[in-house]
């Protein structure tokens, strides 16, 4: 359980719990809203809301061992699909590739603009 009242940027503890097959109950803040899939890998509750937190805990208990195991299995699958080292490395490299492609595009655009300016300057000089 992660009943926080301040948002966490990533919510690493929730991902680690899911990777171990443990369903998570957390405040609906920050990174938890991206790492926990409501009623699939865990439950989200409003921050600083003890009644809702207690109700989520009751629902988790009422789900029984099979329900919690199923939620845990979905958590394992999600953690491996989204947060495995190879997945994160590939995502990081994709960002770098997009940035570099954009830089090349920007450089190409800059070259075109510089060329147009030169042509305009030449035209003005000849006038």
C-alpha positions as a Python dict, from the first residue, in 0.01 Angstrom:
ca = {
    (1, 'X'): (0, 0, 0),
    (2, 'X'): (116, 348, -90),
    (3, 'X'): (-127, 592, 74),
    (4, 'X'): (80, 902, -3),
    (5, 'X'): (-43, 1261, 17),
    (6, 'X'): (231, 1406, -204),
    (7, 'X'): (280, 1285, -562),
    (8, 'X'): (580, 1073, -651),
    (9, 'X'): (729, 1125, -993),
    (10, 'X'): (743, 757, -1084),
    (11, 'X'): (604, 534, -812),
    (12, 'X'): (888, 283, -823),
    (13, 'X'): (766, 91, -519),
    (14, 'X'): (440, 10, -694),
    (15, 'X'): (623, -119, -1002),
    (16, 'X'): (853, -331, -786),
    (17, 'X'): (553, -478, -602),
    (18, 'X'): (379, -554, -931),
    (19, 'X'): (695, -718, -1067),
    (20, 'X'): (677, -953, -766),
    (21, 'X'): (310, -1031, -831),
    (22, 'X'): (174, -819, -547),
    (23, 'X'): (-140, -615, -625),
    (24, 'X'): (-105, -253, -518),
    (25, 'X'): (-332, -2, -347),
    (26, 'X'): (-203, 353, -385),
    (27, 'X'): (-309, 714, -383),
    (28, 'X'): (-424, 843, -718),
    (29, 'X'): (-132, 1083, -750),
    (30, 'X'): (177, 1127, -963),
    (31, 'X'): (342, 823, -1113),
    (32, 'X'): (102, 578, -950),
    (33, 'X'): (-166, 685, -1197),
    (34, 'X'): (60, 568, -1481),
    (35, 'X'): (204, 254, -1325),
    (36, 'X'): (-113, 103, -1176),
    (37, 'X'): (-400, -6, -1396),
    (38, 'X'): (-718, 36, -1193),
    (39, 'X'): (-877, -297, -1094),
    (40, 'X'): (-625, -490, -1306),
    (41, 'X'): (-288, -450, -1133),
    (42, 'X'): (-412, -266, -827),
    (43, 'X'): (-643, 1, -698),
    (44, 'X'): (-615, 378, -683),
    (45, 'X'): (-778, 590, -416),
    (46, 'X'): (-795, 965, -363),
    (47, 'X'): (-511, 1106, -155),
    (48, 'X'): (-575, 1163, 213),
    (49, 'X'): (-907, 975, 198),
    (50, 'X'): (-904, 715, 474),
    (51, 'X'): (-1259, 589, 402),
    (52, 'X'): (-1176, 516, 36),
    (53, 'X'): (-847, 355, 137),
    (54, 'X'): (-1029, 127, 382),
    (55, 'X'): (-1288, 40, 115),
    (56, 'X'): (-1013, -49, -135),
    (57, 'X'): (-847, -270, 125),
    (58, 'X'): (-1180, -443, 188),
    (59, 'X'): (-1228, -498, -187),
    (60, 'X'): (-879, -645, -209),
    (61, 'X'): (-955, -883, 77),
    (62, 'X'): (-1294, -972, -73),
    (63, 'X'): (-1126, -1057, -404),
    (64, 'X'): (-985, -1364, -230),
    (65, 'X'): (-660, -1542, -304),
    (66, 'X'): (-754, -1619, -666),
    (67, 'X'): (-854, -1260, -741),
    (68, 'X'): (-536, -1126, -586),
    (69, 'X'): (-325, -1384, -771),
    (70, 'X'): (-490, -1283, -1099),
    (71, 'X'): (-425, -916, -1029),
    (72, 'X'): (-68, -1004, -934),
    (73, 'X'): (-16, -1196, -1259),
    (74, 'X'): (-134, -894, -1457),
    (75, 'X'): (105, -679, -1255),
    (76, 'X'): (397, -908, -1339),
    (77, 'X'): (309, -899, -1709),
    (78, 'X'): (274, -519, -1707),
    (79, 'X'): (597, -464, -1515),
    (80, 'X'): (790, -686, -1756),
    (81, 'X'): (626, -531, -2063),
    (82, 'X'): (677, -168, -1960),
    (83, 'X'): (968, -157, -1716),
    (84, 'X'): (1214, -434, -1808),
    (85, 'X'): (1568, -310, -1868),
    (86, 'X'): (1558, -390, -2241),
    (87, 'X'): (1223, -210, -2278),
    (88, 'X'): (1348, 102, -2100),
    (89, 'X'): (1673, 100, -2299),
    (90, 'X'): (1482, 75, -2627),
    (91, 'X'): (1250, 360, -2523),
    (92, 'X'): (1548, 579, -2426),
    (93, 'X'): (1724, 509, -2756),
    (94, 'X'): (1405, 592, -2945),
    (95, 'X'): (1393, 932, -2774),
    (96, 'X'): (1756, 999, -2869),
    (97, 'X'): (1686, 896, -3228),
    (98, 'X'): (1386, 1131, -3247),
    (99, 'X'): (1591, 1417, -3103),
    (100, 'X'): (1876, 1354, -3345),
    (101, 'X'): (1637, 1323, -3639),
    (102, 'X'): (1477, 1651, -3536),
    (103, 'X'): (1817, 1815, -3507),
    (104, 'X'): (1909, 1699, -3857),
    (105, 'X'): (1574, 1827, -3983),
    (106, 'X'): (1631, 2158, -3804),
    (107, 'X'): (1979, 2181, -3951),
    (108, 'X'): (1843, 2109, -4297),
    (109, 'X'): (1573, 2373, -4248),
    (110, 'X'): (1839, 2615, -4129),
    (111, 'X'): (2047, 2547, -4439),
    (112, 'X'): (1744, 2614, -4661),
    (113, 'X'): (1668, 2935, -4473),
    (114, 'X'): (2033, 3046, -4493),
    (115, 'X'): (2034, 2971, -4866),
    (116, 'X'): (1713, 3171, -4914),
    (117, 'X'): (1859, 3463, -4718),
    (118, 'X'): (2171, 3456, -4932),
    (119, 'X'): (1962, 3458, -5250),
    (120, 'X'): (1753, 3745, -5113),
    (121, 'X'): (2065, 3939, -5015),
    (122, 'X'): (2211, 3881, -5363),
    (123, 'X'): (1887, 4002, -5522),
    (124, 'X'): (1886, 4316, -5306),
    (125, 'X'): (2251, 4384, -5387),
    (126, 'X'): (2185, 4357, -5761),
    (127, 'X'): (1887, 4599, -5741),
}
